[in-house]
Amino acid sequence: MKTMNITIKVESDLVQDAKVLAAKRGTSLSRLVAEQLREMVQQDQIYAAAKNNALNHLRRGFDLQWEKPASRETLHDRENLR
């Protein structure tokens, strides 16, 4: 995959802490940032796919097997109770 250089502005304290973190993980700061960006983009793509899937289900609707209940008159028919 082709790579590109980018320039970002980050607080110097954060840069120092990130360098230490990268060293603890045995990687470079550049690779650490790239991996985090890749993870964020991947999670966003997964979320978007799940959202689209859910919206498609809502558009199609769900078969709840609903039946219209009996009318009030039928339910309270006193003649049949005698």
C-alpha positions in Angstrom: 0.0 0.0 0.0 1.3 3.5 -0.9 2.0 5.6 2.2 1.9 9.4 2.5 3.5 11.8 4.9 1.3 14.0 7.0 2.0 16.9 9.3 0.0 17.3 12.5 0.2 19.7 15.5 0.3 18.0 18.9 1.2 19.3 22.3 4.9 18.5 23.1 4.0 16.7 26.4 1.7 14.4 24.4 4.4 13.7 21.9 6.9 12.7 24.6 4.4 10.4 26.2 3.5 8.9 22.9 7.1 8.3 22.0 7.5 6.4 25.3 4.4 4.4 24.6 5.6 3.5 21.2 9.0 2.5 22.5 7.2 0.2 25.1 5.3 -1.4 22.3 8.4 -1.8 20.2 7.2 0.4 17.4 7.6 3.9 16.1 5.5 6.9 16.8 4.5 7.0 13.1 3.4 3.4 13.1 1.5 3.8 16.4 -0.4 6.8 15.0 -1.1 5.0 11.7 -2.4 1.9 13.5 -4.7 4.0 15.6 -6.0 5.9 12.6 -6.6 2.6 10.7 -8.5 1.2 13.8 -10.7 4.3 14.0 -11.5 4.2 10.3 -12.2 0.5 10.4 -14.5 0.9 13.4 -16.4 3.7 11.7 -16.9 1.5 8.6 -18.2 -1.3 10.7 -20.6 1.1 12.5 -21.8 2.5 9.1 -22.4 -1.0 7.7 -24.4 -2.0 10.9 -26.4 1.2 10.8 -27.3 0.7 7.1 -28.3 -2.9 7.8 -30.5 -1.8 10.7 -32.1 0.9 8.6 -32.8 -1.5 5.8 -34.5 -3.8 8.3 -36.7 -0.9 9.5 -37.6 0.0 6.0 -38.7 -3.5 5.2 -40.6 -3.8 8.5 -41.1 -6.7 10.7 -43.9 -9.3 10.6 -45.2 -9.3 14.1 -48.0 -11.7 13.2 -50.5 -9.2 14.6 -54.2 -10.0 14.4 -56.9 -7.5 15.0 -58.4 -8.1 18.4 -62.1 -8.9 18.8 -64.4 -5.9 19.0 -65.6 -4.5 22.3 -69.1 -5.7 21.4 -68.0 -9.2 20.9 -65.9 -9.3 24.0 -68.8 -8.0 26.2 -71.6 -9.9 24.6 -73.8 -10.7 27.6 -76.3 -12.7 25.7 -74.0 -15.5 25.0 -73.0 -15.7 28.7 -76.6 -16.7 29.9 
